[in-house]
Amino acid sequence: LIGRLMFDLPEEMGLIAVAVRQTQGKGRGGNVWLSPMGCALSTLHISIPLHSNLGQRIPFIQHLVSLAVVEAVRSIPGYEDIELRVKWPNDIYYSDLMKIGGVLVNSTLIETTFHILIGFGFNVNNSNPTICINDLIAKFNREEGTELKPLSADCLIARTVTVLERLIEIFQEKGPNGVLPQYYKYWVHSGKQVRLGSEEGPVAWIVGIDDYGYLQVHQEGKGVESVHPDGNSFDMLRNLIVPK
């Protein structure tokens, strides 16, 4: 629906489609995304000028959206310590233990404007098949003796889009350094060790992400290198990155 409409709108106008239920969700690499009732599900259209900070670094959009989802919860007073985090390149995690949501970005360049379709979905009020944000809030209440209220999918979609708008403005003004400190505050990878090329490949340590959104790793004796996402090859359980 949005794909048909987005080219007919003024550039300054965005669109969002919000679904209560999704039966044919897509993930990266052709994976199926299961979407039971209780998920926050939406597709957002935005326009980004090619000749802008973000237009020159389009892969960063998935990082900004993942950060916006986490910030949507953790910027609410009282909810700052809910263990919601970002996993490079496009996942939302409970600590570094379990996936709770994901982001999929498609871009089309028309003349000097990127038309970006951002699909994002995350578990809000569905305990199955994994865990959801309201489970984390209930767990926090039990452990800390607090009485934080559960959150709704509608509220969190609205907050995510609002936060994303602010992050894009900061990025356009200041570039990657305007948002990376906040991103690193919530990401799961600091100091983690990975192997390059195969499970028997050389050991490297994750350093951060470069100016174009790719992962930077430090291999002893070789300095810092950037590696690219390749399907689902960055698997935290296997500690494996396949560079292109």
Secondary structure by P-SEA (a helix, b strand, c coil): ccccccccccccbbbbbbbccccccccccbbbbbbccccccbbbbbbbbccccccccccaaaaaaaaaaaaacccccccccccccccccccccccccccccbbbbbbbbcccccbbbbbbbbbcccccccccaaaaaaaaaaacccbbbbbbaaaaaaaaaaaaaaaaaaaaaccccccaaaaaacccccbbbbbccccccbbbbbccccccbbbbbbcccccbbbbbbccccccccccccccc
